[in-house]
Amino acid sequence: MLIDSPLDRYFIKKKTIRYNGELVDLSTPMVMGILNVTPDSFFDGGKYLSVQDALDQSFCIVNEGASIIDVGAYSTRPGAAEISVEEELNRLLPVVTQLRKTFPSIIISIDTFRSEVAEKVIDKIGDCIINDVSGGLLDDKMFETVARLKVPYILMHMKGTPQNMQINPTYENVTKEVIKSLSERVYKLHELGVSDVIIDPGFGFAKTLDHNYEIFSNLEAFRFFELPLLVGISRKSMIYKILKSTPEKSLNGTTVLNTLALQYGADILRVHDVKSAVEAVKITQHLKRFSK
């Protein structure tokens, strides 16, 4: 909330991450623009398959105010087709190489759960954030790879795989179970020396509509980690199913939830629509000046 919470007096959240040898300040929330170079992502699949199309979209993302571009080459929508490491790299490397040349100051995030992909991209273009939807569960080498490369890591909660995660997901208490699972993974990361960890509850991943909203209503509980919090709900089914609509018509619903997420403590918004998210950040930050 915008007013002080009792949690504020007990949990002091980390407000920086180290990226490419420098500290990145998250005291003002950042916007992460999504760039899917896939043919089958749920909203923008097939739009940015060529390097030029991806670059054109990146200009839009940067010009609208994003601080981070999150590039994904493996669709993780429910039931998405699996692709090889080689195919993922063939899609990723030409795009991120051009991004690094064109936008040397932009933070690049790689949306992958494969340690081999993470390592080869970083070897090619230098430091990136690794955004792992599986929280290290689909590749047992990911944690040690991130530790060795000394790059920031987005730890997301998911059960199962993108192919089966939405087949009857069940929890007794979804918020507690997600926090417990993430806590165990954070402990392992810290044991390996990974300090720049960003928490993502994983909206839409192995969760029903009600699971998503229960977690969202309890976002302040994720202050327990004292780590930056990423929220990624852009145009997802938790919005358009409520509105009886489609991803294409879910911008307003996305902005509503992004604004609430900022009030509940989100430090990074992962979005398709950068301009509206940047405006939500500006307004909520201005409003906080008047909270007591």
C-alpha positions as CSV (number, residue, x, y, z in Angstrom):
1,M,0.0,0.0,0.0
2,L,1.0,3.6,-0.2
3,I,0.7,4.1,3.5
4,D,3.4,2.6,5.8
5,S,2.9,-1.0,6.5
6,P,4.1,-2.7,9.8
7,L,6.2,-4.8,7.4
8,D,8.3,-1.7,6.6
9,R,9.6,-1.6,10.1
10,Y,10.9,-5.2,10.0
11,F,12.1,-5.8,6.4
12,I,14.6,-3.6,4.7
13,K,14.6,-4.6,1.0
14,K,17.7,-4.7,-1.1
15,K,17.4,-1.8,-3.6
16,T,20.4,-2.4,-5.8
17,I,21.8,-5.1,-8.1
18,R,25.3,-5.3,-9.6
19,Y,25.2,-5.4,-13.4
20,N,28.3,-5.2,-15.6
21,G,30.5,-4.0,-12.8
22,E,28.1,-1.2,-11.7
23,L,25.4,-0.8,-9.1
24,V,21.9,-0.4,-10.5
25,D,19.6,1.6,-8.2
26,L,16.0,0.1,-7.9
27,S,14.7,2.7,-5.4
28,T,12.6,3.9,-8.3
29,P,10.9,0.9,-9.9
30,M,12.1,-0.1,-13.4
31,V,10.2,-1.2,-16.4
32,M,11.4,-4.3,-18.4
33,G,10.2,-4.4,-22.0
34,I,9.5,-7.8,-23.4
35,L,11.1,-8.8,-26.8
36,N,10.0,-12.3,-27.9
37,V,11.9,-13.6,-30.9
38,T,9.6,-16.6,-31.1
39,P,6.9,-17.7,-33.5
40,D,4.5,-18.9,-30.8
41,S,4.5,-16.6,-27.7
42,F,0.9,-16.0,-26.5
43,F,0.6,-12.3,-27.4
44,D,3.4,-11.2,-29.8
45,G,4.6,-14.5,-31.3
46,G,5.9,-14.1,-34.8
47,K,6.1,-10.3,-34.8
48,Y,9.9,-10.0,-34.3
49,L,11.5,-12.9,-36.0
50,S,14.0,-11.0,-38.1
51,V,16.8,-9.0,-36.5
52,Q,15.5,-5.8,-38.1
53,D,12.0,-6.3,-36.7
54,A,13.4,-7.1,-33.3
55,L,15.7,-4.0,-33.5
56,D,12.7,-1.8,-34.5
57,Q,10.7,-3.0,-31.5
58,S,13.7,-2.4,-29.3
59,F,13.9,1.2,-30.4
60,C,10.2,1.5,-29.3
61,I,10.9,-0.1,-26.0
62,V,13.9,2.2,-25.3
63,N,12.2,5.3,-26.5
64,E,9.1,4.7,-24.3
65,G,11.3,4.6,-21.2
66,A,12.3,1.0,-20.4
67,S,15.5,0.4,-18.5
68,I,15.7,-3.4,-19.3
69,I,15.0,-5.4,-22.5
70,D,14.1,-9.0,-21.8
71,V,14.8,-11.2,-24.8
72,G,13.2,-14.6,-25.1
73,A,13.6,-17.2,-27.8
74,Y,11.8,-20.1,-26.2
75,S,8.1,-19.7,-25.7
76,T,7.0,-20.6,-22.2
77,R,3.2,-20.2,-22.7
78,P,1.2,-23.2,-21.5
79,G,1.6,-26.1,-23.9
80,A,4.3,-24.4,-26.0
81,A,6.5,-26.6,-28.3
82,E,9.9,-27.5,-27.0
83,I,12.9,-26.4,-29.1
84,S,16.6,-27.4,-29.1
85,V,19.4,-25.4,-27.5
86,E,20.7,-24.8,-31.0
87,E,17.5,-23.3,-32.2
88,E,17.2,-21.1,-29.1
89,L,20.7,-19.8,-29.7
90,N,20.1,-19.3,-33.4
91,R,17.2,-17.0,-32.5
92,L,18.9,-15.2,-29.7
93,L,22.5,-14.5,-30.7
94,P,22.0,-12.3,-33.8
95,V,19.4,-10.2,-32.0
96,V,21.2,-9.7,-28.7
97,T,24.5,-9.0,-30.5
98,Q,22.8,-6.2,-32.4
99,L,21.1,-4.9,-29.3
100,R,24.4,-4.6,-27.5
101,K,25.9,-2.6,-30.3
102,T,22.9,-0.4,-30.8
103,F,22.0,0.2,-27.1
104,P,25.3,-0.2,-25.2
105,S,23.7,1.4,-22.0
106,I,20.5,-0.7,-21.9
107,I,20.3,-3.6,-19.5
108,I,19.8,-6.8,-21.4
109,S,18.0,-9.8,-19.8
110,I,17.9,-13.2,-21.3
111,D,14.7,-15.2,-20.8
112,T,16.1,-18.8,-20.6
113,F,16.1,-21.8,-18.3
114,R,19.2,-23.3,-20.0
115,S,22.6,-22.8,-18.5
116,E,24.3,-23.5,-21.9
117,V,22.3,-20.7,-23.5
118,A,23.0,-18.3,-20.7
119,E,26.8,-19.1,-20.9
120,K,27.0,-18.8,-24.6
121,V,25.1,-15.5,-24.8
122,I,27.2,-13.9,-22.0
123,D,30.4,-15.2,-23.6
124,K,29.3,-13.5,-26.9
125,I,28.0,-10.1,-25.6
126,G,29.0,-9.7,-21.9
127,D,27.0,-9.4,-18.8
128,C,23.2,-10.0,-18.9
129,I,20.5,-10.7,-16.3
130,I,19.4,-14.3,-16.5
131,N,15.6,-14.6,-16.3
132,D,14.9,-18.3,-15.5
133,V,11.2,-19.2,-15.4
134,S,12.0,-22.6,-13.8
135,G,14.0,-21.2,-10.9
136,G,16.8,-23.6,-11.7
137,L,14.7,-26.7,-11.6
138,L,14.9,-27.5,-15.3
139,D,18.7,-27.3,-15.5
140,D,20.7,-28.4,-12.5
141,K,23.7,-26.5,-13.8
142,M,22.0,-23.1,-13.9
143,F,22.8,-22.0,-10.4
144,E,26.5,-22.8,-10.5
145,T,26.7,-21.2,-14.0
146,V,25.1,-18.0,-12.7
147,A,27.5,-18.0,-9.7
148,R,30.5,-18.5,-11.9
149,L,29.5,-15.8,-14.3
150,K,28.6,-13.4,-11.5
151,V,25.5,-12.0,-13.2
152,P,22.1,-11.1,-11.7
153,Y,19.5,-13.8,-11.7
154,I,15.7,-13.7,-11.8
155,L,14.4,-16.6,-9.7
156,M,10.8,-17.4,-10.8
157,H,8.4,-19.9,-9.3
158,M,7.1,-22.7,-11.5
159,K,6.1,-26.3,-11.0
160,G,6.5,-28.8,-13.8
161,T,7.4,-27.6,-17.4
162,P,5.8,-25.2,-19.8
163,Q,4.3,-28.2,-21.5
164,N,2.5,-29.5,-18.4
165,M,2.4,-26.8,-15.8
166,Q,-1.3,-25.9,-16.2
167,I,-2.5,-29.5,-15.9
168,N,-4.4,-29.3,-12.6
169,P,-2.0,-27.2,-10.5
170,T,-2.8,-27.7,-6.8
171,Y,-1.7,-26.1,-3.5
172,E,-3.0,-26.1,0.1
173,N,-1.8,-22.5,0.6
174,V,-0.4,-21.1,-2.6
175,T,1.3,-18.0,-1.2
176,K,3.0,-20.0,1.6
177,E,4.1,-22.8,-0.8
178,V,5.5,-20.4,-3.4
179,I,7.4,-18.5,-0.7
180,K,8.7,-21.7,0.8
181,S,9.9,-23.0,-2.6
182,L,11.6,-19.7,-3.5
183,S,13.2,-19.6,-0.1
184,E,14.8,-23.0,-0.6
185,R,16.2,-21.8,-4.0
186,V,17.4,-18.5,-2.6
187,Y,19.3,-20.4,0.1
188,K,21.1,-22.5,-2.5
189,L,21.9,-19.4,-4.6
190,H,23.4,-17.6,-1.6
191,E,25.4,-20.8,-0.7
192,L,27.0,-20.5,-4.1
193,G,27.7,-16.8,-3.7
194,V,24.9,-15.4,-5.9
195,S,23.9,-12.2,-4.2
196,D,22.1,-10.4,-7.0
197,V,18.8,-12.3,-6.9
198,I,15.4,-10.9,-8.1
199,I,12.2,-12.7,-6.9
200,D,9.4,-13.4,-9.3
201,P,6.2,-15.2,-8.0
202,G,5.5,-16.6,-11.4
203,F,2.0,-15.4,-12.3
204,G,0.4,-17.8,-14.8
205,F,3.0,-20.5,-14.3
206,A,1.5,-23.7,-12.7
207,K,-1.3,-21.6,-11.1
208,T,-5.0,-21.3,-11.6
209,L,-6.8,-17.9,-11.9
210,D,-7.6,-17.9,-8.2
211,H,-4.0,-18.9,-7.3
212,N,-2.8,-15.9,-9.2
213,Y,-5.1,-13.4,-7.5
214,E,-4.4,-14.9,-4.1
215,I,-0.7,-14.4,-4.6
216,F,-1.2,-11.0,-6.0
217,S,-3.3,-9.9,-2.9
218,N,-0.4,-11.1,-0.7
219,L,2.5,-9.5,-2.6
220,E,3.6,-7.6,0.5
221,A,4.5,-11.0,2.0
222,F,7.3,-11.3,-0.5
223,R,9.2,-8.6,1.4
224,F,10.3,-11.5,3.6
225,F,13.1,-12.1,1.1
226,E,14.5,-8.5,1.4
227,L,15.2,-8.8,-2.3
228,P,14.0,-7.0,-5.4
229,L,10.6,-8.1,-6.6
230,L,9.6,-8.5,-10.3
231,V,5.9,-8.7,-11.3
232,G,5.1,-10.0,-14.8
233,I,1.3,-10.0,-15.5
234,S,1.3,-8.3,-18.8
235,R,-1.8,-9.2,-20.9
236,K,-2.0,-12.7,-19.2
237,S,-5.1,-14.8,-18.8
238,M,-5.5,-13.8,-15.2
239,I,-6.6,-10.4,-16.7
240,Y,-8.5,-11.3,-19.9
241,K,-10.4,-14.2,-18.4
242,I,-11.8,-11.9,-15.6
243,L,-12.7,-9.4,-18.3
244,K,-14.1,-12.0,-20.7
245,S,-11.7,-10.5,-23.3
246,T,-8.5,-11.3,-25.2
247,P,-4.8,-10.6,-24.7
248,E,-5.1,-7.9,-27.4
249,K,-7.8,-6.0,-25.4
250,S,-6.1,-6.4,-22.0
251,L,-4.0,-3.2,-21.8
252,N,-6.2,-1.4,-19.4
253,G,-6.5,-4.4,-17.1
254,T,-2.7,-4.8,-17.2
255,T,-2.2,-1.2,-16.2
256,V,-4.6,-1.5,-13.3
257,L,-2.7,-4.5,-11.9
258,N,0.7,-3.0,-12.6
259,T,-0.3,0.1,-10.6
260,L,-1.5,-2.1,-7.7
261,A,1.8,-4.1,-7.9
262,L,3.8,-0.9,-7.6
263,Q,1.8,0.0,-4.5
264,Y,2.4,-3.5,-3.0
265,G,6.2,-3.2,-3.5
266,A,7.1,-4.3,-7.1
267,D,10.6,-3.1,-8.1
268,I,10.4,-4.2,-11.7
269,L,7.4,-4.5,-14.1
270,R,7.9,-6.9,-17.0
271,V,5.6,-5.7,-19.7
272,H,4.7,-5.7,-23.4
273,D,3.5,-2.0,-23.2
274,V,6.3,0.1,-21.9
275,K,4.7,3.6,-22.1
276,S,1.7,2.8,-19.9
277,A,3.9,1.0,-17.3
278,V,6.4,3.9,-17.2
279,E,3.4,6.3,-16.6
280,A,2.2,4.1,-13.8
281,V,5.6,4.2,-12.2
282,K,5.7,8.0,-12.4
283,I,2.3,8.5,-10.9
284,T,2.7,6.1,-8.1
285,Q,6.1,7.5,-7.2
286,H,4.7,11.0,-7.2
287,L,1.8,9.9,-5.0
288,K,4.2,8.3,-2.5
289,R,5.6,11.8,-1.7
290,F,2.3,12.5,0.1
291,S,1.9,9.3,2.0
292,K,2.4,9.3,5.8
